[in-house]
Amino acid sequence: MEINEAIKRAKENDQKAFNYLLDLFWDDVYGFQLKRIQNENDAEDVTIQTFSKAFDKIETFDDDFKFKTWLITISKNIHIDLLRKEKNSIAQVISKNDGDAFQVLDESPSPEDKLITEQHLAKLLRDIKKLKPHYQEVINLRYFQELSYKEITKELDEPINNVKVKLLRAKKLLAEIIRKK
């Protein structure tokens, strides 16, 4: 499959095209973020968010530009947004005795996490059933069977990056369903 063909098919919601683009550009985006962040886990998280956002907004991609450049731009913006959030969520407490500054990270859950955990289980299960079957499956494996990403990868026979992106998209879609009520 060629890149332009994959993008066209992805715009038509073809899962194989999404997988192809993910596999093709994962290393580029991850490598870019790893150089910026210098932390493998954080670089991976930003890369997952990049592909999730890109695939959600694939119809806005302009063919006049290179797909890789578009992905890197999304990735850069996500990283900048995360830095802003981090800066805003850190409370600085200054000790009166010796003037030392302590930073306390805000460990509160994301809005999506709050919405999901506030729901009653029965209601949540009904909402999960509104998702496409492959999203239902990944949520079930991760949160109800409590499998690790590696275990889910074996269960679904998919690359770990696909599993992470699919789980992120499933959580976002579920949060939207819950919000609409």
CNS distance restraints for C-alpha pairs under 8 A (distance, minus, plus):
assign (resid   1 and name CA) (resid   5 and name CA) 6.59 0.50 0.50
assign (resid   1 and name CA) (resid   6 and name CA) 6.44 0.50 0.50
assign (resid   2 and name CA) (resid   6 and name CA) 6.12 0.50 0.50
assign (resid   3 and name CA) (resid   7 and name CA) 6.14 0.50 0.50
assign (resid   3 and name CA) (resid  21 and name CA) 7.43 0.50 0.50
assign (resid   4 and name CA) (resid   8 and name CA) 6.17 0.50 0.50
assign (resid   5 and name CA) (resid   9 and name CA) 6.14 0.50 0.50
assign (resid   6 and name CA) (resid  10 and name CA) 5.91 0.50 0.50
assign (resid   6 and name CA) (resid  17 and name CA) 4.83 0.50 0.50
assign (resid   6 and name CA) (resid  18 and name CA) 7.44 0.50 0.50
assign (resid   6 and name CA) (resid  20 and name CA) 7.11 0.50 0.50
assign (resid   6 and name CA) (resid  21 and name CA) 6.88 0.50 0.50
assign (resid   7 and name CA) (resid  11 and name CA) 6.17 0.50 0.50
assign (resid   7 and name CA) (resid  17 and name CA) 6.95 0.50 0.50
assign (resid   7 and name CA) (resid  21 and name CA) 7.70 0.50 0.50
assign (resid   7 and name CA) (resid  58 and name CA) 7.85 0.50 0.50
assign (resid   8 and name CA) (resid  12 and name CA) 6.70 0.50 0.50
assign (resid   9 and name CA) (resid  13 and name CA) 6.54 0.50 0.50
assign (resid   9 and name CA) (resid  14 and name CA) 5.41 0.50 0.50
assign (resid   9 and name CA) (resid  17 and name CA) 5.90 0.50 0.50
assign (resid  10 and name CA) (resid  14 and name CA) 4.95 0.50 0.50
assign (resid  10 and name CA) (resid  15 and name CA) 6.97 0.50 0.50
assign (resid  10 and name CA) (resid  17 and name CA) 5.16 0.50 0.50
assign (resid  10 and name CA) (resid  18 and name CA) 5.64 0.50 0.50
assign (resid  10 and name CA) (resid  55 and name CA) 7.76 0.50 0.50
assign (resid  10 and name CA) (resid  58 and name CA) 7.19 0.50 0.50
assign (resid  11 and name CA) (resid  58 and name CA) 5.85 0.50 0.50
assign (resid  11 and name CA) (resid  59 and name CA) 5.41 0.50 0.50
assign (resid  13 and name CA) (resid  18 and name CA) 7.90 0.50 0.50
assign (resid  14 and name CA) (resid  18 and name CA) 6.58 0.50 0.50
assign (resid  15 and name CA) (resid  19 and name CA) 6.24 0.50 0.50
assign (resid  16 and name CA) (resid  20 and name CA) 6.10 0.50 0.50
assign (resid  17 and name CA) (resid  21 and name CA) 6.18 0.50 0.50
assign (resid  18 and name CA) (resid  22 and name CA) 6.04 0.50 0.50
assign (resid  18 and name CA) (resid  55 and name CA) 7.29 0.50 0.50
assign (resid  19 and name CA) (resid  23 and name CA) 6.08 0.50 0.50
assign (resid  19 and name CA) (resid 162 and name CA) 6.91 0.50 0.50
assign (resid  20 and name CA) (resid  24 and name CA) 6.03 0.50 0.50
assign (resid  21 and name CA) (resid  25 and name CA) 6.03 0.50 0.50
assign (resid  22 and name CA) (resid  26 and name CA) 5.46 0.50 0.50
assign (resid  22 and name CA) (resid  51 and name CA) 7.10 0.50 0.50
assign (resid  22 and name CA) (resid 161 and name CA) 7.97 0.50 0.50
assign (resid  22 and name CA) (resid 162 and name CA) 7.50 0.50 0.50
assign (resid  23 and name CA) (resid  27 and name CA) 7.92 0.50 0.50
assign (resid  25 and name CA) (resid  29 and name CA) 6.41 0.50 0.50
assign (resid  25 and name CA) (resid  68 and name CA) 6.86 0.50 0.50
assign (resid  26 and name CA) (resid  30 and name CA) 5.91 0.50 0.50
assign (resid  26 and name CA) (resid  47 and name CA) 7.47 0.50 0.50
assign (resid  27 and name CA) (resid  31 and name CA) 5.66 0.50 0.50
assign (resid  28 and name CA) (resid  32 and name CA) 6.11 0.50 0.50
assign (resid  28 and name CA) (resid  68 and name CA) 7.76 0.50 0.50
assign (resid  29 and name CA) (resid  33 and name CA) 6.26 0.50 0.50
assign (resid  29 and name CA) (resid  47 and name CA) 6.11 0.50 0.50
assign (resid  29 and name CA) (resid  71 and name CA) 7.08 0.50 0.50
assign (resid  29 and name CA) (resid  72 and name CA) 6.02 0.50 0.50
assign (resid  29 and name CA) (resid  75 and name CA) 7.10 0.50 0.50
assign (resid  30 and name CA) (resid  34 and name CA) 5.98 0.50 0.50
assign (resid  30 and name CA) (resid  43 and name CA) 6.11 0.50 0.50
assign (resid  30 and name CA) (resid  44 and name CA) 6.27 0.50 0.50
assign (resid  30 and name CA) (resid  47 and name CA) 5.55 0.50 0.50
assign (resid  31 and name CA) (resid  35 and name CA) 6.29 0.50 0.50
assign (resid  32 and name CA) (resid  36 and name CA) 6.59 0.50 0.50
assign (resid  32 and name CA) (resid  72 and name CA) 7.52 0.50 0.50
assign (resid  33 and name CA) (resid  37 and name CA) 5.83 0.50 0.50
assign (resid  33 and name CA) (resid  38 and name CA) 7.64 0.50 0.50
assign (resid  33 and name CA) (resid  43 and name CA) 5.07 0.50 0.50
assign (resid  33 and name CA) (resid  44 and name CA) 7.93 0.50 0.50
assign (resid  33 and name CA) (resid  46 and name CA) 7.30 0.50 0.50
assign (resid  33 and name CA) (resid  47 and name CA) 7.22 0.50 0.50
assign (resid  33 and name CA) (resid  75 and name CA) 7.54 0.50 0.50
assign (resid  33 and name CA) (resid  76 and name CA) 7.85 0.50 0.50
assign (resid  34 and name CA) (resid  38 and name CA) 4.92 0.50 0.50
assign (resid  34 and name CA) (resid  39 and name CA) 6.24 0.50 0.50
assign (resid  34 and name CA) (resid  40 and name CA) 6.26 0.50 0.50
assign (resid  34 and name CA) (resid  43 and name CA) 5.13 0.50 0.50
assign (resid  37 and name CA) (resid  42 and name CA) 7.03 0.50 0.50
assign (resid  37 and name CA) (resid  43 and name CA) 6.22 0.50 0.50
assign (resid  38 and name CA) (resid  43 and name CA) 7.39 0.50 0.50
assign (resid  39 and name CA) (resid  43 and name CA) 5.98 0.50 0.50
assign (resid  40 and name CA) (resid  44 and name CA) 6.04 0.50 0.50
assign (resid  41 and name CA) (resid  45 and name CA) 6.19 0.50 0.50
assign (resid  42 and name CA) (resid  46 and name CA) 6.21 0.50 0.50
assign (resid  43 and name CA) (resid  47 and name CA) 6.09 0.50 0.50
assign (resid  44 and name CA) (resid  48 and name CA) 6.13 0.50 0.50
assign (resid  45 and name CA) (resid  49 and name CA) 6.25 0.50 0.50
assign (resid  46 and name CA) (resid  50 and name CA) 6.00 0.50 0.50
assign (resid  46 and name CA) (resid  75 and name CA) 6.72 0.50 0.50
assign (resid  46 and name CA) (resid  78 and name CA) 6.84 0.50 0.50
assign (resid  46 and name CA) (resid  79 and name CA) 6.62 0.50 0.50
assign (resid  47 and name CA) (resid  51 and name CA) 6.38 0.50 0.50
assign (resid  47 and name CA) (resid  75 and name CA) 6.70 0.50 0.50
assign (resid  48 and name CA) (resid  52 and name CA) 6.16 0.50 0.50
assign (resid  48 and name CA) (resid 161 and name CA) 7.34 0.50 0.50
assign (resid  48 and name CA) (resid 164 and name CA) 6.69 0.50 0.50
assign (resid  48 and name CA) (resid 165 and name CA) 5.50 0.50 0.50
assign (resid  48 and name CA) (resid 168 and name CA) 7.78 0.50 0.50
assign (resid  49 and name CA) (resid  53 and name CA) 6.03 0.50 0.50
assign (resid  49 and name CA) (resid  75 and name CA) 7.86 0.50 0.50
assign (resid  49 and name CA) (resid  78 and name CA) 7.61 0.50 0.50
assign (resid  49 and name CA) (resid 165 and name CA) 7.37 0.50 0.50
assign (resid  49 and name CA) (resid 168 and name CA) 7.57 0.50 0.50
assign (resid  50 and name CA) (resid  54 and name CA) 5.98 0.50 0.50
assign (resid  50 and name CA) (resid  71 and name CA) 6.89 0.50 0.50
assign (resid  50 and name CA) (resid  74 and name CA) 6.05 0.50 0.50
assign (resid  50 and name CA) (resid  75 and name CA) 5.11 0.50 0.50
assign (resid  50 and name CA) (resid  78 and name CA) 7.03 0.50 0.50
assign (resid  51 and name CA) (resid  55 and name CA) 5.90 0.50 0.50
assign (resid  51 and name CA) (resid  71 and name CA) 7.53 0.50 0.50
assign (resid  51 and name CA) (resid 165 and name CA) 6.96 0.50 0.50
assign (resid  52 and name CA) (resid  56 and name CA) 6.13 0.50 0.50
assign (resid  52 and name CA) (resid 165 and name CA) 5.85 0.50 0.50
assign (resid  52 and name CA) (resid 166 and name CA) 7.94 0.50 0.50
assign (resid  52 and name CA) (resid 168 and name CA) 7.02 0.50 0.50
assign (resid  52 and name CA) (resid 169 and name CA) 6.20 0.50 0.50
assign (resid  53 and name CA) (resid  57 and name CA) 6.14 0.50 0.50
assign (resid  53 and name CA) (resid  74 and name CA) 7.81 0.50 0.50
assign (resid  54 and name CA) (resid  58 and name CA) 5.53 0.50 0.50
assign (resid  54 and name CA) (resid  71 and name CA) 6.82 0.50 0.50
assign (resid  54 and name CA) (resid  74 and name CA) 7.26 0.50 0.50
assign (resid  57 and name CA) (resid  61 and name CA) 7.37 0.50 0.50
assign (resid  61 and name CA) (resid  67 and name CA) 7.79 0.50 0.50
assign (resid  61 and name CA) (resid  70 and name CA) 7.63 0.50 0.50
assign (resid  63 and name CA) (resid  67 and name CA) 7.82 0.50 0.50
assign (resid  65 and name CA) (resid  69 and name CA) 7.25 0.50 0.50
assign (resid  65 and name CA) (resid  70 and name CA) 7.17 0.50 0.50
assign (resid  66 and name CA) (resid  70 and name CA) 6.40 0.50 0.50
assign (resid  67 and name CA) (resid  71 and name CA) 6.23 0.50 0.50
assign (resid  68 and name CA) (resid  72 and name CA) 6.17 0.50 0.50
assign (resid  69 and name CA) (resid  73 and name CA) 6.12 0.50 0.50
assign (resid  70 and name CA) (resid  74 and name CA) 6.32 0.50 0.50
assign (resid  71 and name CA) (resid  75 and name CA) 6.09 0.50 0.50
assign (resid  72 and name CA) (resid  76 and name CA) 6.02 0.50 0.50
assign (resid  73 and name CA) (resid  77 and name CA) 6.21 0.50 0.50
assign (resid  74 and name CA) (resid  78 and name CA) 6.19 0.50 0.50
assign (resid  75 and name CA) (resid  79 and name CA) 6.25 0.50 0.50
assign (resid  76 and name CA) (resid  80 and name CA) 6.25 0.50 0.50
assign (resid  77 and name CA) (resid  81 and name CA) 6.11 0.50 0.50
assign (resid  78 and name CA) (resid  82 and name CA) 6.15 0.50 0.50
assign (resid  79 and name CA) (resid  83 and name CA) 6.21 0.50 0.50
assign (resid  80 and name CA) (resid  84 and name CA) 6.27 0.50 0.50
assign (resid  81 and name CA) (resid  85 and name CA) 6.19 0.50 0.50
assign (resid  82 and name CA) (resid  86 and name CA) 5.98 0.50 0.50
assign (resid  83 and name CA) (resid  87 and name CA) 6.05 0.50 0.50
assign (resid  84 and name CA) (resid  88 and name CA) 6.20 0.50 0.50
assign (resid  85 and name CA) (resid  89 and name CA) 5.98 0.50 0.50
assign (resid  86 and name CA) (resid  90 and name CA) 6.24 0.50 0.50
assign (resid  86 and name CA) (resid 105 and name CA) 7.98 0.50 0.50
assign (resid  89 and name CA) (resid 105 and name CA) 6.49 0.50 0.50
assign (resid  89 and name CA) (resid 106 and name CA) 5.42 0.50 0.50
assign (resid  90 and name CA) (resid 103 and name CA) 6.18 0.50 0.50
assign (resid  90 and name CA) (resid 104 and name CA) 5.66 0.50 0.50
assign (resid  90 and name CA) (resid 105 and name CA) 5.05 0.50 0.50
assign (resid  90 and name CA) (resid 106 and name CA) 6.20 0.50 0.50
assign (resid  91 and name CA) (resid 103 and name CA) 5.95 0.50 0.50
assign (resid  91 and name CA) (resid 104 and name CA) 5.52 0.50 0.50
assign (resid  91 and name CA) (resid 105 and name CA) 6.96 0.50 0.50
assign (resid  91 and name CA) (resid 106 and name CA) 7.79 0.50 0.50
assign (resid  92 and name CA) (resid 101 and name CA) 6.46 0.50 0.50
assign (resid  92 and name CA) (resid 102 and name CA) 5.82 0.50 0.50
assign (resid  92 and name CA) (resid 103 and name CA) 5.08 0.50 0.50
assign (resid  92 and name CA) (resid 104 and name CA) 6.73 0.50 0.50
assign (resid  93 and name CA) (resid 101 and name CA) 5.89 0.50 0.50
assign (resid  93 and name CA) (resid 102 and name CA) 5.46 0.50 0.50
assign (resid  93 and name CA) (resid 103 and name CA) 6.73 0.50 0.50
assign (resid  93 and name CA) (resid 104 and name CA) 7.89 0.50 0.50
assign (resid  94 and name CA) (resid  99 and name CA) 5.89 0.50 0.50
assign (resid  94 and name CA) (resid 100 and name CA) 5.97 0.50 0.50
assign (resid  94 and name CA) (resid 101 and name CA) 4.75 0.50 0.50
assign (resid  94 and name CA) (resid 102 and name CA) 6.54 0.50 0.50
assign (resid  95 and name CA) (resid  99 and name CA) 5.07 0.50 0.50
assign (resid  95 and name CA) (resid 100 and name CA) 5.56 0.50 0.50
assign (resid  95 and name CA) (resid 101 and name CA) 6.49 0.50 0.50
assign (resid  95 and name CA) (resid 102 and name CA) 7.95 0.50 0.50
assign (resid 109 and name CA) (resid 113 and name CA) 5.67 0.50 0.50
assign (resid 109 and name CA) (resid 114 and name CA) 6.10 0.50 0.50
assign (resid 110 and name CA) (resid 114 and name CA) 6.28 0.50 0.50
assign (resid 111 and name CA) (resid 115 and name CA) 6.19 0.50 0.50
assign (resid 112 and name CA) (resid 116 and name CA) 6.19 0.50 0.50
assign (resid 112 and name CA) (resid 171 and name CA) 7.24 0.50 0.50
assign (resid 112 and name CA) (resid 172 and name CA) 6.84 0.50 0.50
assign (resid 112 and name CA) (resid 175 and name CA) 5.42 0.50 0.50
assign (resid 113 and name CA) (resid 117 and name CA) 6.10 0.50 0.50
assign (resid 114 and name CA) (resid 118 and name CA) 6.01 0.50 0.50
assign (resid 115 and name CA) (resid 119 and name CA) 6.76 0.50 0.50
assign (resid 115 and name CA) (resid 175 and name CA) 6.41 0.50 0.50
assign (resid 115 and name CA) (resid 178 and name CA) 7.03 0.50 0.50
assign (resid 115 and name CA) (resid 179 and name CA) 7.54 0.50 0.50
assign (resid 116 and name CA) (resid 124 and name CA) 7.44 0.50 0.50
assign (resid 116 and name CA) (resid 174 and name CA) 7.73 0.50 0.50
assign (resid 116 and name CA) (resid 175 and name CA) 6.43 0.50 0.50
assign (resid 116 and name CA) (resid 178 and name CA) 7.47 0.50 0.50
assign (resid 119 and name CA) (resid 123 and name CA) 6.48 0.50 0.50
assign (resid 119 and name CA) (resid 124 and name CA) 5.83 0.50 0.50
assign (resid 120 and name CA) (resid 124 and name CA) 5.99 0.50 0.50
assign (resid 121 and name CA) (resid 125 and name CA) 6.04 0.50 0.50
assign (resid 122 and name CA) (resid 126 and name CA) 6.37 0.50 0.50
assign (resid 123 and name CA) (resid 127 and name CA) 6.27 0.50 0.50
assign (resid 124 and name CA) (resid 128 and name CA) 6.10 0.50 0.50
assign (resid 125 and name CA) (resid 129 and name CA) 6.29 0.50 0.50
assign (resid 126 and name CA) (resid 130 and name CA) 6.91 0.50 0.50
assign (resid 127 and name CA) (resid 131 and name CA) 7.34 0.50 0.50
assign (resid 127 and name CA) (resid 174 and name CA) 6.98 0.50 0.50
assign (resid 127 and name CA) (resid 177 and name CA) 6.72 0.50 0.50
assign (resid 127 and name CA) (resid 178 and name CA) 7.01 0.50 0.50
assign (resid 128 and name CA) (resid 136 and name CA) 6.05 0.50 0.50
assign (resid 128 and name CA) (resid 174 and name CA) 6.56 0.50 0.50
assign (resid 129 and name CA) (resid 133 and name CA) 7.86 0.50 0.50
assign (resid 129 and name CA) (resid 136 and name CA) 6.68 0.50 0.50
assign (resid 131 and name CA) (resid 135 and name CA) 6.08 0.50 0.50
assign (resid 131 and name CA) (resid 136 and name CA) 5.94 0.50 0.50
assign (resid 131 and name CA) (resid 170 and name CA) 7.61 0.50 0.50
assign (resid 131 and name CA) (resid 173 and name CA) 7.46 0.50 0.50
assign (resid 131 and name CA) (resid 174 and name CA) 7.16 0.50 0.50
assign (resid 132 and name CA) (resid 136 and name CA) 6.32 0.50 0.50
assign (resid 133 and name CA) (resid 137 and name CA) 6.11 0.50 0.50
assign (resid 134 and name CA) (resid 138 and name CA) 6.39 0.50 0.50
assign (resid 135 and name CA) (resid 139 and name CA) 6.24 0.50 0.50
assign (resid 135 and name CA) (resid 166 and name CA) 6.81 0.50 0.50
assign (resid 135 and name CA) (resid 167 and name CA) 7.02 0.50 0.50
assign (resid 135 and name CA) (resid 169 and name CA) 7.96 0.50 0.50
assign (resid 135 and name CA) (resid 170 and name CA) 5.21 0.50 0.50
assign (resid 136 and name CA) (resid 140 and name CA) 6.05 0.50 0.50
assign (resid 136 and name CA) (resid 170 and name CA) 7.59 0.50 0.50
assign (resid 137 and name CA) (resid 141 and name CA) 6.13 0.50 0.50
assign (resid 138 and name CA) (resid 142 and name CA) 6.12 0.50 0.50
assign (resid 138 and name CA) (resid 152 and name CA) 7.53 0.50 0.50
assign (resid 138 and name CA) (resid 163 and name CA) 7.53 0.50 0.50
assign (resid 138 and name CA) (resid 166 and name CA) 7.34 0.50 0.50
assign (resid 138 and name CA) (resid 167 and name CA) 6.07 0.50 0.50
assign (resid 138 and name CA) (resid 170 and name CA) 7.78 0.50 0.50
assign (resid 139 and name CA) (resid 143 and name CA) 5.76 0.50 0.50
assign (resid 139 and name CA) (resid 144 and name CA) 7.35 0.50 0.50
assign (resid 139 and name CA) (resid 167 and name CA) 6.57 0.50 0.50
assign (resid 139 and name CA) (resid 170 and name CA) 7.02 0.50 0.50
assign (resid 139 and name CA) (resid 171 and name CA) 7.73 0.50 0.50
assign (resid 140 and name CA) (resid 144 and name CA) 4.98 0.50 0.50
assign (resid 140 and name CA) (resid 145 and name CA) 6.24 0.50 0.50
assign (resid 141 and name CA) (resid 145 and name CA) 4.90 0.50 0.50
assign (resid 141 and name CA) (resid 146 and name CA) 6.16 0.50 0.50
assign (resid 141 and name CA) (resid 147 and name CA) 5.73 0.50 0.50
assign (resid 141 and name CA) (resid 152 and name CA) 6.58 0.50 0.50
assign (resid 142 and name CA) (resid 146 and name CA) 4.76 0.50 0.50
assign (resid 142 and name CA) (resid 147 and name CA) 5.05 0.50 0.50
assign (resid 142 and name CA) (resid 148 and name CA) 6.73 0.50 0.50
assign (resid 142 and name CA) (resid 149 and name CA) 7.61 0.50 0.50
assign (resid 142 and name CA) (resid 152 and name CA) 7.32 0.50 0.50
assign (resid 143 and name CA) (resid 147 and name CA) 7.49 0.50 0.50
assign (resid 147 and name CA) (resid 151 and name CA) 5.67 0.50 0.50
assign (resid 147 and name CA) (resid 152 and name CA) 6.13 0.50 0.50
assign (resid 148 and name CA) (resid 152 and name CA) 6.21 0.50 0.50
assign (resid 149 and name CA) (resid 153 and name CA) 6.07 0.50 0.50
assign (resid 149 and name CA) (resid 160 and name CA) 6.60 0.50 0.50
assign (resid 149 and name CA) (resid 163 and name CA) 7.15 0.50 0.50
assign (resid 149 and name CA) (resid 164 and name CA) 7.35 0.50 0.50
assign (resid 150 and name CA) (resid 154 and name CA) 6.42 0.50 0.50
assign (resid 150 and name CA) (resid 160 and name CA) 6.74 0.50 0.50
assign (resid 151 and name CA) (resid 155 and name CA) 6.16 0.50 0.50
assign (resid 152 and name CA) (resid 156 and name CA) 5.98 0.50 0.50
assign (resid 152 and name CA) (resid 157 and name CA) 7.99 0.50 0.50
assign (resid 152 and name CA) (resid 163 and name CA) 7.29 0.50 0.50
assign (resid 153 and name CA) (resid 157 and name CA) 5.46 0.50 0.50
assign (resid 153 and name CA) (resid 158 and name CA) 5.26 0.50 0.50
assign (resid 153 and name CA) (resid 159 and name CA) 6.06 0.50 0.50
assign (resid 153 and name CA) (resid 160 and name CA) 5.51 0.50 0.50
assign (resid 153 and name CA) (resid 163 and name CA) 6.52 0.50 0.50
assign (resid 154 and name CA) (resid 158 and name CA) 7.08 0.50 0.50
assign (resid 158 and name CA) (resid 162 and name CA) 6.54 0.50 0.50
assign (resid 158 and name CA) (resid 163 and name CA) 6.76 0.50 0.50
assign (resid 159 and name CA) (resid 163 and name CA) 6.55 0.50 0.50
assign (resid 160 and name CA) (resid 164 and name CA) 6.25 0.50 0.50
assign (resid 161 and name CA) (resid 165 and name CA) 6.23 0.50 0.50
assign (resid 162 and name CA) (resid 166 and name CA) 5.94 0.50 0.50
assign (resid 163 and name CA) (resid 167 and name CA) 6.05 0.50 0.50
assign (resid 164 and name CA) (resid 168 and name CA) 6.20 0.50 0.50
assign (resid 165 and name CA) (resid 169 and name CA) 6.15 0.50 0.50
assign (resid 166 and name CA) (resid 170 and name CA) 6.02 0.50 0.50
assign (resid 167 and name CA) (resid 171 and name CA) 6.17 0.50 0.50
assign (resid 168 and name CA) (resid 172 and name CA) 6.32 0.50 0.50
assign (resid 169 and name CA) (resid 173 and name CA) 6.12 0.50 0.50
assign (resid 170 and name CA) (resid 174 and name CA) 6.03 0.50 0.50
assign (resid 171 and name CA) (resid 175 and name CA) 6.08 0.50 0.50
assign (resid 172 and name CA) (resid 176 and name CA) 6.29 0.50 0.50
assign (resid 173 and name CA) (resid 177 and name CA) 6.33 0.50 0.50
assign (resid 174 and name CA) (resid 178 and name CA) 6.24 0.50 0.50
assign (resid 175 and name CA) (resid 179 and name CA) 6.05 0.50 0.50
assign (resid 176 and name CA) (resid 180 and name CA) 6.29 0.50 0.50
assign (resid 177 and name CA) (resid 181 and name CA) 7.18 0.50 0.50
